[in-house]
Amino acid sequence: MSSYPTSSAPQTTLRQRLAGLRGPAVPPRPLDARALAALAANPGCGRRALLDGAGVDKTALASALGSPAPFGQSQFAIVRGNSFEARVKADGGAELLRLVHGHLGAGAEPPGAGAVVPDLTAAGPEGRAARTALALREATAAGRDSRAGTGWTLLDHPMLALEVAGTPAYLEPDAVVVHPDGRWTVVEIKSFPMIDGAADAAKVGAAARQAAVYVLALEKTAEKLAGAEVGHTVLLVCPKDFSNLPTASPVDVRRERSVTRRQLERLTRVEELAAALPEGLSFDPARTAEELAGAVAAVDASYAPECLAACELAFHCRDRARAADEVTALGRSVRGELGALTTVEQALAAASGAGCGEDPTAAALHRAARLRAEALDLAAARPPYHPPETPECPC
């Protein structure tokens, strides 16, 4: 991966192949941080890797297949999120910088009135990414002078470039703070509450995976600048309890960064997935539902219930997993416990005693079913419990 696209002949051939998968008149759908984070959440799904690598519009594809996904935030949630972010960044980001210094300052001078908030406006995403890289370079060079808080710099909605499958993806974090010592910190501002210092674990995990994508993109820029360092601890800013007052918590994203990096490296080899497909296969939404269903079925998927919150094709994949009687429809934990038993029918057969001698998982499942049956029989044989009658109150 690099911050800029390459121009070799194999990449040109790959782009032509991916364009054929999308359809001749369909522009590629750009990847954003949410999509890249969702890839890291389900790294075993070749279907999503190929469709995202090819830039296929999965929303249009799901609608053409008859399984649209009702994604999107409510208008109230969007307005509330925008209002909270504006409050956090008010007065030149004074409150945000105070939170960063309080949680990740590492003994630096507190930010003062001299903290810099550079203008990052430019024409197009390429121009904004170049302007962001220049602002990061200037802030890192000037960061050693920390007098009156001048060593702190806040980049509001910077634009970062990250190459994915041979094409640049442009990512826009909520904020990036440059410390006086040259360290860069990603700040994620979310509207879900942090109650008694803790937030919903699933939402924090999703925010961490999204922030890890920004960290990877920043690392590519930091490699070109002397003295620059990207912090692997991001700052999550949320409303405190049920108010609109901001509070923050540091989140270590090293694990999420490693998983995301491996998945993105897998995406750069998306030509291997494309080469395994038959000639003429296309995910063009203009094709019939039968043709699209066959094209989607030609790519292996790894469905899990968690996909319903992250992938536009989740409802289609769930229907196919249920039709094939796959245990993945019951969740990853169940799938992991059942081992070689890949269908619900196989699991029920093992519970009844079939194949217990050959498969230790089947033997354990049969023993669990037997113990359950014994417990139910024992409970049924016991006389019904009648609570003692309480005497009437004398008053």
Salt bridges, closest charged atoms under 4 A:
ASP52 OD2 - ARG48 NE 2.88
ASP52 OD1 - LYS58 NZ 2.48
ASP57 OD1 - ARG29 NH1 3.65
GLU85 OE2 - LYS89 NZ 2.73
GLU85 OE2 - HIS157 NE2 2.54
GLU95 OE2 - ARG98 NH2 2.49
ASP145 OD1 - ARG147 NE 2.81
ASP156 OD1 - LYS89 NZ 2.51
GLU172 OE2 - ARG128 NH2 3.24
GLU172 OE2 - HIS157 ND1 3.41
ASP181 OD2 - ARG183 NE 3.65
GLU188 OE1 - LYS190 NZ 3.30
GLU219 OE2 - HIS232 NE2 2.94
GLU219 OE2 - ARG257 NE 2.85
GLU223 OE2 - LYS220 NZ 3.85
ASP252 OD2 - ARG254 NH2 2.61
GLU256 OE2 - ARG255 NH2 3.25
GLU265 OE2 - ARG261 NE 3.48
GLU272 OE2 - ARG269 NE 3.94
GLU306 OE1 - ARG332 NH1 3.44
GLU312 OE1 - LYS58 NZ 3.54
